[in-house]
């Protein structure tokens, strides 16, 4: 096993792991399931993975599942995620956590991710509350009806053809599937989120506009679950500035130390 980079495996095998120094199966300890964005991309590659390495350097095992819907493992695996946001795709993430726990790799968990991974973080806290002590979500899709349907009042970069053809097929139709989308939309499920949560957004994000975060924060506050909250000025869908990356890493480190410390 390699400690320097994630272990990449197929969806039919074990999920990729990034192992902190000295951790062995049976040791237990704290872990983070890190859900990749997209979701229609391959999450794991044989290359430097800064968030995985940062978390492992702080003593956390990292599990990076290639849930259904992920690209790079065949079309059948990717299309198995169609219309499965918050459902079977979410179950795959939970199954990876249960597998690693069953192998003795970890005994307490946080869920984390950006963009779709942020969405999966929010829905993981709602659907599988017993699995996770906390969550870290950044640039997270939080309002699915806004995401698939758009709004005159919220500027984003999703094309009209994407909303007419791609998103209804892959996620759901904002009119025909409105009830389903509400059932798997974090802003509609905020009352089910009880664990501590760190939310971070970019002020200029046009892929997942700040409105997603503001609506999620408002929904959580309405049920007395105020999250930790940060908005980075001048940032978009991801952190480009060095000072932002350092600040966010420090916030994540402090957050995990409070809620998941070794």
Backbone as CSV, one residue per row, in Angstrom:
resi,resn,N_x,N_y,N_z,CA_x,CA_y,CA_z,C_x,C_y,C_z
1,UNK,0.833,-1.203,0.000,0.000,0.000,0.000,0.866,1.250,0.000
2,UNK,0.450,2.230,-0.738,1.193,3.479,-0.819,0.589,4.498,0.129
3,UNK,1.454,5.153,0.886,0.988,6.195,1.796,0.981,7.566,1.125
4,UNK,1.753,7.734,0.063,1.895,9.060,-0.527,0.738,9.478,-1.393
5,UNK,0.029,8.512,-1.997,-1.069,8.825,-2.899,-2.229,7.898,-2.620
6,UNK,-3.437,8.281,-3.061,-4.584,7.403,-2.861,-4.391,6.070,-3.574
7,UNK,-4.985,5.037,-3.015,-5.032,3.740,-3.674,-6.244,3.737,-4.599
8,UNK,-6.019,3.591,-5.895,-7.101,3.660,-6.872,-7.569,2.249,-7.182
9,UNK,-8.858,2.023,-7.109,-9.409,0.718,-7.440,-10.681,0.913,-8.243
10,UNK,-11.198,-0.159,-8.808,-12.428,-0.080,-9.584,-13.620,0.029,-8.654
11,UNK,-14.777,0.464,-9.176,-15.971,0.557,-8.340,-16.381,-0.793,-7.762
12,UNK,-15.971,-1.894,-8.394,-16.357,-3.204,-7.887,-15.421,-3.681,-6.781
13,UNK,-14.292,-2.981,-6.594,-13.369,-3.325,-5.526,-13.515,-2.368,-4.372
14,UNK,-12.467,-2.295,-3.569,-12.543,-1.399,-2.424,-12.392,0.042,-2.884
15,UNK,-12.937,1.004,-2.137,-12.786,2.409,-2.508,-11.352,2.863,-2.277
16,UNK,-10.888,3.871,-3.027,-9.533,4.392,-2.835,-9.343,4.939,-1.426
17,UNK,-8.156,4.687,-0.868,-7.810,5.148,0.462,-6.555,6.003,0.406
18,UNK,-6.505,7.021,1.248,-5.265,7.727,1.536,-5.019,7.532,3.027
19,UNK,-3.884,6.926,3.361,-3.669,6.399,4.704,-2.669,7.269,5.461
20,UNK,-3.020,7.739,6.644,-2.067,8.531,7.418,-0.920,7.657,7.924
21,UNK,0.224,8.237,8.197,1.374,7.454,8.657,1.028,6.615,9.891
22,UNK,1.373,5.335,9.805,1.202,4.444,10.945,-0.142,3.781,11.067
23,UNK,-1.144,4.216,10.290,-2.482,3.620,10.402,-2.507,2.259,9.726
24,UNK,-3.089,1.270,10.412,-3.235,-0.079,9.877,-4.670,-0.538,10.075
25,UNK,-5.135,-1.495,9.261,-6.474,-2.053,9.497,-6.559,-2.589,10.921
26,UNK,-7.650,-2.283,11.574,-7.837,-2.702,12.951,-7.509,-1.626,13.961
27,UNK,-6.807,-0.563,13.514,-6.440,0.507,14.439,-7.613,1.418,14.774
28,UNK,-8.609,1.474,13.893,-9.677,2.447,14.080,-9.138,3.855,13.887
29,UNK,-9.785,4.823,14.521,-9.336,6.201,14.420,-10.254,7.047,13.552
30,UNK,-9.936,8.348,13.433,-10.803,9.269,12.702,-10.591,9.178,11.199
31,UNK,-11.641,9.468,10.444,-11.568,9.379,8.986,-12.518,10.386,8.363
32,UNK,-12.209,10.725,7.119,-13.045,11.606,6.309,-13.377,10.881,5.016
33,UNK,-14.659,10.820,4.668,-15.033,10.366,3.329,-15.142,11.621,2.478
34,UNK,-14.289,11.686,1.450,-14.167,12.869,0.613,-14.834,12.585,-0.731
35,UNK,-15.939,13.246,-0.988,-16.761,12.974,-2.168,-16.363,13.942,-3.283
36,UNK,-16.000,13.389,-4.432,-15.538,14.261,-5.511,-16.688,15.024,-6.151
37,UNK,-16.340,16.121,-6.832,-17.321,16.933,-7.521,-17.672,16.347,-8.878
38,UNK,-18.392,17.121,-9.631,-18.822,16.683,-10.955,-20.343,16.618,-11.054
39,UNK,-20.927,15.448,-10.812,-20.277,14.187,-10.437,-19.796,13.367,-11.623
40,UNK,-20.016,13.865,-12.863,-19.747,13.041,-14.045,-18.299,13.170,-14.474
41,UNK,-17.398,12.923,-13.530,-15.958,12.926,-13.776,-15.363,11.755,-13.002
42,UNK,-14.118,11.461,-13.277,-13.387,10.492,-12.466,-12.751,11.237,-11.308
43,UNK,-12.977,10.760,-10.115,-12.444,11.439,-8.945,-10.986,11.149,-8.694
44,UNK,-10.573,9.895,-8.828,-9.228,9.487,-8.459,-8.300,9.341,-9.648
45,UNK,-7.086,9.884,-9.518,-6.048,9.765,-10.537,-4.721,9.530,-9.823
46,UNK,-3.759,8.961,-10.538,-2.414,8.798,-9.981,-1.669,10.127,-10.102
47,UNK,-1.971,11.020,-9.193,-1.351,12.336,-9.176,-1.503,12.921,-7.778
48,UNK,-0.847,14.009,-7.547,-0.940,14.701,-6.268,-2.374,15.131,-6.013
49,UNK,-2.878,14.784,-4.838,-4.244,15.123,-4.439,-4.159,15.940,-3.155
50,UNK,-4.180,17.261,-3.259,-3.830,18.095,-2.103,-4.735,17.926,-0.896
51,UNK,-6.054,17.837,-1.084,-6.916,17.729,0.087,-6.728,16.389,0.781
52,UNK,-6.627,15.304,0.009,-6.389,13.996,0.607,-5.079,13.996,1.403
53,UNK,-4.023,14.556,0.795,-2.724,14.559,1.459,-2.743,15.453,2.702
54,UNK,-3.417,16.582,2.617,-3.501,17.470,3.771,-4.204,16.774,4.934
55,UNK,-5.329,16.142,4.662,-6.073,15.480,5.725,-5.272,14.315,6.313
56,UNK,-4.615,13.530,5.448,-3.812,12.414,5.949,-2.653,12.915,6.802
57,UNK,-2.071,14.053,6.435,-0.956,14.599,7.214,-1.398,15.024,8.606
58,UNK,-2.703,15.243,8.774,-3.254,15.617,10.083,-3.790,14.404,10.841
59,UNK,-3.579,13.216,10.323,-3.947,12.006,11.048,-5.265,11.390,10.664
60,UNK,-5.877,11.868,9.574,-7.179,11.342,9.168,-7.038,10.391,7.979
61,UNK,-7.601,9.213,8.102,-7.764,8.348,6.941,-8.750,9.021,5.989
62,UNK,-8.492,8.924,4.694,-9.399,9.508,3.696,-9.888,8.414,2.762
63,UNK,-11.193,8.300,2.624,-11.819,7.394,1.672,-12.424,8.237,0.565
64,UNK,-12.094,7.894,-0.690,-12.534,8.690,-1.850,-13.321,7.793,-2.801
65,UNK,-14.600,7.584,-2.549,-15.375,6.605,-3.329,-15.630,7.050,-4.760
66,UNK,-15.597,6.088,-5.668,-15.986,6.314,-7.072,-17.415,5.780,-7.241
67,UNK,-18.345,6.483,-6.645,-19.762,6.115,-6.629,-20.310,6.058,-8.049
68,UNK,-21.451,5.382,-8.211,-22.083,5.364,-9.537,-22.364,6.796,-9.989
69,UNK,-22.230,7.017,-11.285,-22.271,8.370,-11.826,-20.884,8.899,-12.135
70,UNK,-19.844,8.330,-11.502,-18.469,8.739,-11.789,-18.062,8.260,-13.176
71,UNK,-17.301,9.086,-13.874,-16.800,8.719,-15.195,-15.482,7.955,-15.059
72,UNK,-15.064,7.326,-16.167,-13.772,6.665,-16.201,-13.801,5.192,-15.883
73,UNK,-14.969,4.642,-15.590,-15.089,3.224,-15.249,-16.103,2.523,-16.141
74,UNK,-16.371,3.115,-17.285,-17.321,2.530,-18.216,-18.645,3.287,-18.203
75,UNK,-19.304,3.269,-19.352,-20.543,4.024,-19.495,-21.644,3.495,-18.583
76,UNK,-21.686,2.171,-18.373,-22.740,1.604,-17.535,-22.639,2.147,-16.106
77,UNK,-21.416,2.249,-15.591,-21.232,2.772,-14.233,-21.627,4.242,-14.165
78,UNK,-21.236,5.009,-15.190,-21.587,6.424,-15.185,-23.094,6.629,-15.289
79,UNK,-23.751,5.922,-16.213,-25.185,6.134,-16.402,-26.027,5.512,-15.296
80,UNK,-25.437,4.638,-14.487,-26.166,4.105,-13.327,-26.481,5.194,-12.314
81,UNK,-25.816,6.351,-12.463,-26.104,7.474,-11.571,-27.205,8.392,-12.048
82,UNK,-27.756,8.124,-13.226,-28.814,9.003,-13.742,-30.000,9.048,-12.783
83,UNK,-30.384,10.274,-12.414,-31.542,10.512,-11.546,-31.396,9.822,-10.191
84,UNK,-30.144,9.675,-9.746,-29.876,9.025,-8.474,-29.176,9.944,-7.476
85,UNK,-29.192,11.241,-7.745,-28.674,12.170,-6.737,-29.463,11.966,-5.436
86,UNK,-28.749,11.897,-4.332,-29.393,11.770,-3.031,-29.993,10.411,-2.770
87,UNK,-29.853,9.492,-3.712,-30.452,8.160,-3.562,-29.347,7.106,-3.699
88,UNK,-29.315,6.358,-4.803,-28.324,5.288,-4.917,-26.896,5.832,-4.911
89,UNK,-26.678,6.995,-5.511,-25.342,7.588,-5.470,-24.924,7.872,-4.033
90,UNK,-25.864,8.334,-3.234,-25.578,8.608,-1.830,-25.347,7.309,-1.057
91,UNK,-26.087,6.274,-1.408,-25.905,4.974,-0.751,-24.508,4.422,-1.008
92,UNK,-23.960,4.673,-2.208,-22.609,4.200,-2.512,-21.579,4.830,-1.575
93,UNK,-21.745,6.108,-1.284,-20.833,6.790,-0.364,-20.936,6.172,1.030
94,UNK,-22.159,5.974,1.493,-22.355,5.363,2.809,-21.793,3.947,2.855
95,UNK,-21.936,3.207,1.760,-21.397,1.846,1.724,-19.875,1.847,1.831
96,UNK,-19.210,2.841,1.222,-17.755,2.943,1.335,-17.343,3.185,2.784
97,UNK,-18.096,4.012,3.485,-17.822,4.265,4.901,-18.004,2.986,5.714
98,UNK,-19.078,2.282,5.462,-19.332,1.044,6.214,-18.267,-0.011,5.917
99,UNK,-17.819,-0.080,4.666,-16.759,-1.029,4.321,-15.484,-0.722,5.099
100,UNK,-15.052,0.541,5.089,-13.816,0.909,5.770,-13.929,0.694,7.277
101,UNK,-15.095,0.982,7.841,-15.304,0.724,9.265,-15.248,-0.766,9.550
102,UNK,-15.862,-1.562,8.694,-15.859,-3.012,8.878,-14.484,-3.621,8.775
103,UNK,-13.588,-2.993,8.008,-12.214,-3.462,7.887,-11.326,-2.960,9.023
104,UNK,-11.895,-2.157,9.906,-11.136,-1.644,11.039,-10.280,-0.430,10.739
105,UNK,-10.476,0.205,9.597,-9.670,1.365,9.254,-10.047,2.594,10.073
106,UNK,-11.295,2.707,10.477,-11.755,3.923,11.155,-12.949,3.603,12.036
107,UNK,-13.162,4.476,13.030,-14.310,4.287,13.914,-15.124,5.560,14.121
108,UNK,-14.751,6.650,13.471,-15.548,7.872,13.515,-15.268,8.670,12.252
109,UNK,-16.311,9.356,11.767,-16.287,9.879,10.416,-16.816,11.303,10.300
110,UNK,-16.211,12.033,9.352,-16.763,13.269,8.832,-16.950,13.074,7.329
111,UNK,-17.928,13.704,6.743,-18.133,13.679,5.300,-17.823,15.070,4.748
112,UNK,-17.154,15.112,3.586,-16.704,16.391,3.050,-16.686,16.340,1.527
113,UNK,-16.767,17.521,0.902,-16.655,17.588,-0.544,-17.052,18.950,-1.076
114,UNK,-16.716,19.164,-2.351,-17.005,20.423,-3.032,-17.928,20.188,-4.212
115,UNK,-18.757,21.183,-4.527,-19.664,21.143,-5.663,-20.644,19.973,-5.491
116,UNK,-20.653,18.971,-6.404,-21.494,17.805,-6.128,-21.074,17.159,-4.813
117,UNK,-19.781,17.113,-4.534,-19.333,16.540,-3.266,-19.893,17.280,-2.066
118,UNK,-20.074,18.606,-2.215,-20.728,19.369,-1.159,-22.182,19.003,-1.020
119,UNK,-22.844,18.828,-2.183,-24.228,18.338,-2.149,-24.301,17.003,-1.417
120,UNK,-23.414,16.063,-1.764,-23.425,14.743,-1.124,-23.126,14.850,0.365
121,UNK,-22.310,15.829,0.741,-22.061,16.055,2.172,-23.352,16.432,2.887
122,UNK,-24.079,17.385,2.322,-25.325,17.825,2.950,-26.343,16.698,3.012
123,UNK,-26.497,15.943,1.924,-27.462,14.857,1.922,-26.991,13.676,2.758
124,UNK,-25.677,13.496,2.868,-25.174,12.458,3.756,-25.535,12.734,5.204
125,UNK,-25.412,13.989,5.614,-25.789,14.350,6.986,-27.282,14.187,7.212
126,UNK,-28.073,14.387,6.157,-29.524,14.230,6.274,-29.938,12.761,6.232
127,UNK,-29.372,11.998,5.292,-29.816,10.613,5.081,-29.191,9.621,6.043
128,UNK,-27.946,9.847,6.412,-27.180,8.861,7.179,-26.579,9.515,8.416
129,UNK,-27.424,10.132,9.197,-26.954,10.914,10.343,-26.150,10.082,11.325
130,UNK,-26.464,8.803,11.460,-25.751,7.960,12.417,-24.308,7.697,12.005
131,UNK,-23.963,7.904,10.732,-22.614,7.599,10.253,-21.619,8.719,10.524
132,UNK,-22.094,9.973,10.578,-21.184,11.107,10.517,-21.294,12.004,11.742
133,UNK,-20.134,12.401,12.253,-20.103,13.347,13.355,-20.135,14.798,12.879
134,UNK,-19.772,15.028,11.616,-19.704,16.401,11.126,-19.625,16.393,9.604
135,UNK,-19.710,17.583,9.002,-19.620,17.716,7.560,-18.934,19.010,7.166
136,UNK,-18.192,18.959,6.054,-17.552,20.138,5.479,-17.960,20.204,4.012
137,UNK,-18.686,21.249,3.631,-19.183,21.383,2.262,-18.770,22.738,1.718
138,UNK,-18.128,22.754,0.557,-17.784,24.028,-0.050,-18.245,24.060,-1.500
139,UNK,-18.606,25.256,-1.939,-19.246,25.522,-3.236,-20.293,24.444,-3.541
140,UNK,-21.124,24.146,-2.566,-22.027,22.991,-2.622,-23.361,23.330,-3.285
141,UNK,-23.802,22.461,-4.189,-25.178,22.522,-4.682,-26.105,22.252,-3.507
142,UNK,-27.003,23.180,-3.209,-27.878,23.036,-2.049,-29.356,23.083,-2.401
143,UNK,-29.697,23.738,-3.497,-31.092,23.874,-3.909,-31.231,23.238,-5.287
144,UNK,-31.739,22.011,-5.351,-31.789,21.304,-6.625,-32.763,21.934,-7.617
145,UNK,-33.858,22.484,-7.138,-34.793,23.135,-8.056,-34.160,24.374,-8.699
146,UNK,-33.359,25.097,-7.946,-32.607,26.208,-8.515,-31.564,25.695,-9.502
147,UNK,-30.902,24.597,-9.163,-29.840,24.052,-10.012,-30.383,23.579,-11.355
148,UNK,-31.450,22.812,-11.345,-31.942,22.257,-12.611,-32.876,23.218,-13.351
149,UNK,-33.544,24.117,-12.631,-34.513,25.007,-13.260,-34.019,26.402,-13.529
150,UNK,-33.006,26.846,-12.779,-32.508,28.205,-12.932,-33.462,29.244,-12.371
151,UNK,-33.054,30.495,-12.443,-33.860,31.600,-11.925,-33.451,32.882,-12.636
152,UNK,-34.444,33.743,-12.907,-34.138,35.054,-13.468,-33.265,35.865,-12.517
153,UNK,-33.349,35.579,-11.227,-32.718,36.415,-10.213,-31.343,35.898,-9.792
154,UNK,-30.948,34.733,-10.303,-29.662,34.137,-9.918,-28.864,33.852,-11.185
155,UNK,-27.727,34.495,-11.329,-26.885,34.344,-12.519,-25.983,33.126,-12.373
156,UNK,-26.008,32.242,-13.378,-25.085,31.110,-13.385,-24.619,30.845,-14.809
157,UNK,-23.752,29.841,-14.970,-23.174,29.572,-16.285,-23.716,28.298,-16.924
158,UNK,-24.832,27.770,-16.437,-25.432,26.581,-17.039,-26.237,27.011,-18.258
159,UNK,-25.985,26.375,-19.390,-26.610,26.787,-20.642,-28.087,26.396,-20.697
160,UNK,-28.820,27.045,-21.572,-30.225,26.701,-21.768,-30.392,25.281,-22.263
161,UNK,-29.527,24.842,-23.192,-29.631,23.472,-23.687,-29.295,22.465,-22.598
162,UNK,-28.373,22.815,-21.721,-28.068,21.934,-20.594,-29.269,21.734,-19.698
163,UNK,-30.014,22.802,-19.475,-31.205,22.695,-18.624,-32.366,22.029,-19.355
164,UNK,-32.421,22.143,-20.664,-33.508,21.507,-21.411,-33.292,20.010,-21.603
165,UNK,-32.039,19.603,-21.782,-31.777,18.230,-22.199,-30.936,17.430,-21.209
166,UNK,-29.812,17.990,-20.772,-28.867,17.208,-19.974,-29.325,17.018,-18.530
167,UNK,-29.604,18.104,-17.836,-29.947,18.001,-16.420,-31.247,17.238,-16.157
168,UNK,-32.302,17.407,-16.955,-33.501,16.598,-16.709,-33.232,15.102,-16.795
169,UNK,-32.332,14.704,-17.687,-32.018,13.292,-17.851,-31.111,12.788,-16.746
170,UNK,-30.155,13.600,-16.341,-29.169,13.151,-15.364,-29.600,13.387,-13.913
171,UNK,-30.355,14.458,-13.675,-30.744,14.800,-12.301,-32.257,14.712,-12.115
172,UNK,-33.016,15.434,-12.923,-34.472,15.409,-12.823,-35.061,16.619,-13.504
173,UNK,-36.318,16.507,-13.897,-37.021,17.594,-14.556,-37.639,18.509,-13.498
174,UNK,-37.410,19.827,-13.603,-37.889,20.722,-12.547,-39.406,20.769,-12.413
175,UNK,-40.130,20.378,-13.444,-41.590,20.375,-13.361,-42.126,18.964,-13.111
176,UNK,-41.781,18.028,-13.956,-42.303,16.667,-13.820,-41.798,15.983,-12.552
177,UNK,-40.585,16.309,-12.139,-39.972,15.635,-10.995,-39.831,16.543,-9.786
178,UNK,-40.673,17.558,-9.701,-40.525,18.546,-8.631,-40.593,17.908,-7.244
179,UNK,-41.501,16.975,-7.052,-41.626,16.335,-5.732,-40.375,15.537,-5.399
180,UNK,-39.846,14.796,-6.366,-38.618,14.038,-6.143,-37.457,14.972,-5.819
181,UNK,-37.349,16.065,-6.560,-36.240,16.982,-6.349,-36.312,17.644,-4.976
182,UNK,-37.511,17.951,-4.519,-37.626,18.513,-3.180,-37.192,17.503,-2.120
183,UNK,-37.490,16.226,-2.356,-37.139,15.185,-1.386,-35.639,14.963,-1.290
184,UNK,-34.889,15.342,-2.339,-33.437,15.138,-2.328,-32.687,16.460,-2.400
185,UNK,-33.365,17.539,-2.050,-32.738,18.865,-2.062,-32.356,19.260,-0.638
186,UNK,-31.077,19.541,-0.376,-30.669,19.865,0.995,-31.443,20.996,1.639
187,UNK,-31.806,22.044,0.883,-32.532,23.144,1.518,-33.904,22.701,2.021
188,UNK,-34.453,21.668,1.407,-35.750,21.157,1.839,-35.607,20.134,2.968
189,UNK,-34.411,19.651,3.198,-34.176,18.603,4.192,-33.334,19.108,5.370
190,UNK,-33.250,20.413,5.535,-32.374,20.991,6.547,-32.709,20.513,7.954
191,UNK,-33.973,20.274,8.241,-34.366,19.848,9.587,-33.770,18.499,9.963
192,UNK,-33.359,17.717,8.973,-32.786,16.403,9.242,-31.278,16.469,9.486
193,UNK,-30.674,17.630,9.283,-29.233,17.785,9.480,-28.988,18.238,10.914
194,UNK,-28.360,17.382,11.696,-28.137,17.685,13.105,-26.659,17.850,13.461
195,UNK,-25.761,17.350,12.625,-24.333,17.377,12.936,-23.739,18.756,12.654
196,UNK,-22.627,19.098,13.304,-21.935,20.352,12.997,-21.535,20.405,11.526
197,UNK,-21.614,21.606,10.941,-21.396,21.765,9.509,-20.607,23.034,9.243
198,UNK,-19.584,22.909,8.391,-18.834,24.054,7.885,-19.226,24.264,6.428
199,UNK,-19.708,25.462,6.100,-20.115,25.821,4.744,-19.222,26.939,4.223
200,UNK,-18.703,26.785,2.995,-17.860,27.809,2.397,-18.260,28.007,0.934
201,UNK,-18.291,29.262,0.503,-18.685,29.589,-0.869,-17.797,30.692,-1.424
202,UNK,-17.743,30.746,-2.757,-17.053,31.823,-3.442,-18.039,32.905,-3.841
203,UNK,-17.676,34.139,-3.590,-18.571,35.268,-3.870,-18.946,35.344,-5.347
204,UNK,-18.023,34.983,-6.240,-18.248,35.138,-7.674,-18.530,33.816,-8.393
205,UNK,-18.898,32.810,-7.666,-19.151,31.502,-8.278,-20.367,31.581,-9.198
206,UNK,-20.193,31.178,-10.452,-21.309,31.143,-11.389,-21.729,29.716,-11.730
207,UNK,-20.964,28.730,-11.328,-21.395,27.353,-11.509,-22.378,26.957,-10.398
208,UNK,-22.027,27.257,-9.158,-22.936,27.100,-8.011,-22.967,28.448,-7.307
209,UNK,-23.879,29.328,-7.713,-23.889,30.681,-7.162,-24.074,30.709,-5.647
210,UNK,-23.623,31.798,-5.074,-23.712,31.999,-3.630,-25.127,31.828,-3.107
211,UNK,-26.137,32.039,-3.946,-27.529,31.869,-3.520,-27.777,30.475,-2.939
212,UNK,-27.089,29.466,-3.445,-27.243,28.122,-2.880,-26.848,28.126,-1.405
213,UNK,-25.703,28.696,-1.115,-25.248,28.726,0.259,-26.123,29.575,1.151
214,UNK,-26.546,30.727,0.652,-27.389,31.608,1.457,-28.722,30.942,1.778
215,UNK,-29.288,30.233,0.812,-30.550,29.528,1.070,-30.350,28.380,2.053
216,UNK,-29.216,27.677,1.945,-28.946,26.584,2.863,-28.736,27.108,4.281
217,UNK,-27.989,28.176,4.391,-27.757,28.769,5.705,-29.068,29.221,6.340
218,UNK,-29.922,29.855,5.537,-31.214,30.318,6.046,-32.072,29.140,6.496
219,UNK,-32.079,28.048,5.710,-32.877,26.879,6.074,-32.378,26.246,7.358
220,UNK,-31.071,26.206,7.557,-30.519,25.635,8.793,-30.807,26.541,9.990
221,UNK,-30.689,27.827,9.792,-30.983,28.755,10.887,-32.450,28.661,11.311
222,UNK,-33.318,28.377,10.363,-34.742,28.274,10.672,-35.039,27.115,11.611
223,UNK,-34.134,26.117,11.650,-34.329,24.973,12.560,-33.248,24.977,13.650
224,UNK,-32.697,26.182,13.924,-31.720,26.361,15.005,-30.470,25.509,14.818
225,UNK,-29.994,25.398,13.578,-28.766,24.670,13.292,-27.815,25.564,12.500
226,UNK,-27.424,26.665,13.087,-26.583,27.636,12.402,-25.227,27.017,12.066
227,UNK,-24.835,26.973,10.778,-23.551,26.371,10.419,-22.399,27.354,10.605
228,UNK,-21.184,26.821,10.644,-20.025,27.688,10.474,-20.030,28.148,9.014
229,UNK,-19.705,29.413,8.779,-19.985,30.016,7.480,-18.840,30.919,7.050
230,UNK,-18.412,30.790,5.803,-17.408,31.697,5.261,-17.687,31.902,3.776
231,UNK,-17.591,33.163,3.339,-17.687,33.514,1.926,-16.378,34.189,1.540
232,UNK,-15.736,33.687,0.485,-14.453,34.226,0.047,-14.664,35.227,-1.089
233,UNK,-14.293,36.466,-0.825,-14.452,37.525,-1.814,-13.521,37.280,-3.001
234,UNK,-14.060,37.510,-4.202,-13.262,37.391,-5.403,-13.028,35.970,-5.872
235,UNK,-13.521,34.974,-5.154,-13.333,33.579,-5.543,-14.568,33.062,-6.277
236,UNK,-14.340,32.079,-7.140,-15.422,31.469,-7.884,-15.673,30.048,-7.442
237,UNK,-15.747,29.149,-8.415,-16.062,27.742,-8.123,-14.777,26.981,-7.803
238,UNK,-14.222,27.289,-6.660,-12.933,26.742,-6.244,-12.019,27.877,-5.831
239,UNK,-10.965,27.545,-5.095,-10.106,28.578,-4.527,-8.854,28.757,-5.383
240,UNK,-8.685,29.948,-5.954,-7.524,30.241,-6.781,-6.438,30.991,-6.018
241,UNK,-6.832,31.769,-5.036,-5.860,32.570,-4.299,-5.175,31.722,-3.221
242,UNK,-3.865,31.918,-3.104,-3.109,31.168,-2.102,-3.627,31.451,-0.694
243,UNK,-3.946,32.724,-0.414,-4.404,33.053,0.935,-5.749,32.393,1.241
244,UNK,-6.585,32.223,0.221,-7.847,31.531,0.426,-7.605,30.066,0.747
245,UNK,-6.732,29.426,-0.010,-6.441,28.017,0.224,-5.898,27.786,1.630
246,UNK,-5.004,28.656,2.061,-4.430,28.512,3.402,-5.494,28.740,4.465
247,UNK,-6.298,29.793,4.299,-7.339,30.071,5.286,-8.340,28.924,5.377
248,UNK,-8.755,28.402,4.209,-9.736,27.315,4.231,-9.145,26.070,4.872
249,UNK,-7.889,25.742,4.551,-7.253,24.577,5.165,-7.190,24.720,6.681
250,UNK,-6.878,25.900,7.145,-6.827,26.124,8.595,-8.215,25.980,9.226
251,UNK,-9.233,26.467,8.540,-10.597,26.329,9.058,-11.008,24.860,9.119
252,UNK,-10.681,24.103,8.068,-11.018,22.678,8.057,-10.266,21.958,9.169
253,UNK,-8.989,22.256,9.322,-8.195,21.612,10.367,-8.781,21.895,11.750
254,UNK,-9.133,23.137,12.020,-9.688,23.491,13.321,-11.057,22.850,13.533
255,UNK,-11.875,22.830,12.485,-13.210,22.239,12.561,-13.117,20.746,12.890
256,UNK,-12.255,20.031,12.176,-12.105,18.597,12.438,-11.510,18.344,13.807
257,UNK,-10.604,19.191,14.248,-10.021,19.016,15.580,-11.084,19.107,16.668
258,UNK,-12.091,19.958,16.453,-13.161,20.091,17.433,-14.127,18.905,17.414
259,UNK,-14.380,18.363,16.243,-15.473,17.406,16.122,-15.040,15.979,15.821
260,UNK,-13.758,15.776,15.447,-13.335,14.443,15.016,-11.907,14.130,15.448
261,UNK,-11.375,14.872,16.381,-9.934,14.805,16.672,-9.472,13.399,17.012
262,UNK,-8.203,13.062,16.602,-7.615,11.781,17.026,-7.589,11.668,18.544
